[in-house]
Amino acid sequence: MMAASAETELTPFERLGGHATLRAITDRFYDLMEQDPAYAALRAMHAADLAPMRASLPSFLAGWCGGPRDWWQDNPAKCMVSLHSPFAIDRDTAGQWAEAMRRAIADVAPADVDVAQAMGDVLERMALGMARR
């Protein structure tokens, strides 16, 4: 019987670098949203204070990537789609979100490039899936 490689035993959360990497991606993402005029429409959709989202998103991403599921334990009746349903998300703002997230992932440059690319791909599909015409 062949032993499983260490890579296949690790979750995407672990392969990305855990909480520290997800926190860095989140901080870079919100920095881009606040500072880059390319994301002005996306920024305008959000509350003036991004601190609660900066605190929440890394925990969501951790559980979503196979790490600790604290976000779901703290928010048992919530999901990302329902949390965003009040917003008039169109393809442009969904695209801005996806682009800012891809840039944040690239800027942080997790060691596992394949998992980082897959994360960006799935998050982009999720963002575009929230867009309404």
C-alpha positions in Angstrom: 0.0 0.0 0.0 1.3 3.4 -1.0 1.5 6.1 1.7 -0.3 9.3 1.0 1.8 12.3 0.3 1.9 15.1 2.8 0.5 17.5 0.2 -2.7 15.4 -0.2 -3.2 15.2 3.6 -3.1 19.0 4.1 -6.2 21.1 3.7 -6.3 24.1 1.3 -6.3 26.2 4.5 -3.0 24.6 5.6 -1.5 24.7 2.1 -2.2 28.4 1.8 -0.5 29.2 5.1 -3.4 29.3 7.6 -4.8 32.3 9.4 -1.8 34.5 8.8 -2.0 34.2 5.0 -5.8 34.6 4.9 -5.5 37.7 7.2 -2.8 39.2 4.8 -5.0 38.5 1.8 -8.0 40.1 3.5 -6.0 43.2 4.5 -4.6 43.6 1.0 -8.1 43.1 -0.5 -9.6 45.8 1.6 -6.6 48.1 1.2 -7.1 47.8 -2.6 -10.8 48.5 -2.3 -10.1 51.6 -0.2 -7.2 53.0 -2.2 -7.5 52.0 -5.8 -10.0 54.1 -7.8 -10.6 51.0 -10.1 -12.7 49.7 -7.2 -14.7 52.9 -6.4 -18.1 51.4 -7.3 -17.4 48.3 -5.1 -16.2 50.5 -2.2 -19.3 52.7 -2.5 -21.5 49.6 -1.8 -19.8 49.0 1.6 -20.2 50.6 5.0 -18.0 53.5 5.8 -16.2 51.3 8.4 -14.6 48.2 6.9 -13.2 47.0 10.2 -16.0 44.5 10.9 -15.6 42.9 7.4 -11.8 42.9 7.8 -12.3 41.0 11.0 -14.9 38.6 9.6 -13.6 37.6 6.1 -10.4 35.8 7.2 -12.6 33.6 9.5 -15.0 32.9 6.7 -12.2 32.0 4.3 -10.5 29.8 6.9 -13.6 27.6 7.3 -14.3 27.7 3.5 -10.8 26.4 2.9 -11.0 23.5 5.3 -9.7 25.2 8.4 -11.5 26.1 11.7 -15.2 26.8 11.1 -15.5 29.6 13.7 -17.4 31.9 11.3 -20.1 29.3 10.8 -20.3 28.6 14.6 -20.7 32.4 15.2 -23.2 32.8 12.3 -25.2 29.6 12.1 -28.1 31.0 10.2 -26.1 33.0 7.7 -24.5 32.5 4.3 -22.6 34.8 2.0 -25.3 34.9 -0.6 -28.0 35.9 1.9 -25.7 38.5 3.5 -25.2 40.1 0.2 -28.8 39.9 -1.1 -29.6 43.6 0.0 -26.9 44.9 -2.3 -27.4 45.8 -6.0 -24.5 43.7 -7.2 -24.1 43.8 -11.0 -21.5 42.1 -13.2 -19.2 45.2 -12.9 -19.1 45.3 -9.2 -18.8 41.5 -8.9 -16.0 41.7 -11.4 -14.3 44.5 -9.3 -14.6 42.2 -6.2 -13.1 39.3 -8.1 -10.3 41.3 -9.6 -9.4 42.9 -6.2 -9.4 39.5 -4.5 -7.2 38.0 -7.3 -4.8 40.9 -6.9 -4.7 40.5 -3.1 -4.0 36.8 -3.5 -1.2 37.5 -6.0 0.3 40.2 -3.9 0.4 38.0 -0.8 1.7 35.1 -3.0 0.9 32.0 -0.9 3.6 29.3 -1.4 1.1 26.9 -2.9 0.4 28.6 -6.2 -2.0 25.9 -7.4 -4.3 26.3 -4.3 -4.0 30.1 -4.5 -5.1 30.0 -8.2 -8.0 27.6 -7.4 -9.1 29.9 -4.5 -9.2 32.9 -6.9 -11.1 30.9 -9.5 -13.8 29.7 -7.1 -14.2 33.1 -5.4 -14.5 34.8 -8.8 -17.3 32.3 -9.7 -19.0 33.0 -6.4 -18.8 36.7 -6.8 -20.1 36.6 -10.4 -22.9 34.2 -9.2 -24.1 37.0 -6.8 -24.5 39.5 -9.7 -28.0 40.4 -10.8 -28.8 42.0 -14.1 
